[in-house]
Amino acid sequence: MRFLSGLFIGALAGAAVAMLVAPQSGDESRDLLYARSRETKGRVQDADDDLAEAVKAFGTEVQSSVAEIIGRGKAIVDDATREGLRAADEQRASLESLPQHNT
């Protein structure tokens, strides 16, 4: 956003300097300044639209990546849970198969 502001201000400053050094009448200079400001406004709007589109595409890409990472994390947790339950079942079976001591 600072880039766009700088671009706009720089274009206006350049147009103002050009008007000061140009050998034109006041009406011609005002018309030129008005035309340049409309042109610059159009460029700034185009740049703003491009930036908004790029940010939207980046946001969509980030969302997709986050969803993929969350999916992988859930799969890892599910696998670990299954493995833990399997190990617990094996340990329980192993303990149940030991001879019992009556005290």
URVENGI-V983373 format. One line per field, one symbol per residue. psi: psi as a letter, one per 30 degrees, with the letter a starting at -180 (. if undefined). A space follows every 50 residues. Layout:
psi=???
This chain:
psi=eeeeeeeeeeeeeeeeeeeefkilleeeeeeeeeeeeeeeeeeeeeeeee eeeeeeeeeeeeeeeeeeeeeeeeeeeeeeeeeeeeeeeeeeeeeffkkk kk.
